[in-house]
Amino acid sequence: MKADAYLVDIEVETVRTDAMQTFVKQETIFVELATADGLTGVGYSYTIGTGGRAVLAMLREHLLPVIVGRDSREVEGAWRALYDSTRATSVGVITGLALAAVDLALWDLRCLRAGEPLWRVAGGFQRSVPLYDTEGGWLQLDQDELVAAALASREKGWTGVKIKVGKPSGSEDARRIRAVREAVGDGMDIMVDANQSMTAAEAIRRAALLEPYDVSWFEEPLPADDVAGHERLSAATSIPIAVGESIYSVGHFREYLQRGAAGIVQVDVSRIGGITPWLKVAHLAEAFNVVVCPHFLMEIHVSLVAAVPNGRYVEHIPQLRAVTTEQIQILDGRAVAPDRPGLGIAWDRGRIDDRRVA
């Protein structure tokens, strides 16, 4: 098996600001694995503006030499060999992102070899899953813009919208959520996301302000390493607490679930290290009777959410349209998993090459 890795910058499709940061660009790290039987698997990972070159260096200097020559059919063995070769930097963001790019390429090969789509090879629970929108809920948008976007999502048949919170005043957050709830009525899910911006005490206070508006989940209220704080918050509110986009190991998810500190699991396939550990987290959550609603990357997560019985939602944030020839299929408010063999992403090689970083 031969391997190559390269970096591509993809411009953001819209301004995206939350309580802690702005999405500057998508640094997209690609890995291509070519096998002796003539197949090529493509995997990818991402950052939202920094660290892409560090991920690329990890791949080129450490991980790709480990994968070259291995049997691509032995996905678990390959993942473990890669992980063991980076013990000094695991668990960590850069290592996880690099592992994911290789692992996705291996799964692409697995599906291509089987002649089956990812959603079926990874479990095959259902073909389509509910979709919720985040693009209309960014923190920089004013209240009227939030309401208009939520109504547009409802008109499309989507069943949920996510609104960013973390304004200086909790009452301002509450007013914005109230306005959306009054506009869309009772039949739509409203999620809120604080992007790790609060203390436990403040999150408990704001959760109380939001409870009257039937919020479906309160996402990343605290720093991801504050398991005890999330445990306190979960015990203090009826709103399910959602975590996972900033968690980088299966063991960390286990700790959250064992302590009752998470009611929604949002495991990100790139940040956790690929499809192989993503599925472990999803099945772990199922054992705790917890649903999975992954973060971002709808183009790959639609297939993974469709694969598992506790997959609940796919997050609508389009970001790959500049480098693909097809968009995610949406039918009656549901995201439909691609049915072609492989990961199901129709890459536009010409546009990718145009955006390669030297």
Secondary structure, DSSP 4 states (H G I P E B T S, - for coil): -EEEEEEEEEE-SS--B-SS-B--EEEEEEEEEE-TTS-EEEEEEEESSS-HHHHHHHIIIIIHHHHTTS-TT-HHHHHHHHHHTTGGG-S-HHHHHHHHHHHHHHHHHHHHHHT-BHHHHTT---SEEEEEE-TT--TTS-HHHHHHHHHHHHHTT--EEEEE---SSHHHHHHHHHHHHHHH-TTSEEEEE-TT---HHHHHHHHHHHGGG-EEEEE--S-TT-HHHHHHHHHH-SSPEEE-TT---HHHHHHHHHTT--SEE---TTTTTSHHHHHHHHHHHHHTT-EE---S-HHHHHHHHHHSTTB--EEE----GGGBSSPPEEETTEEEPP-SSBS---B-HHHHHHTB--
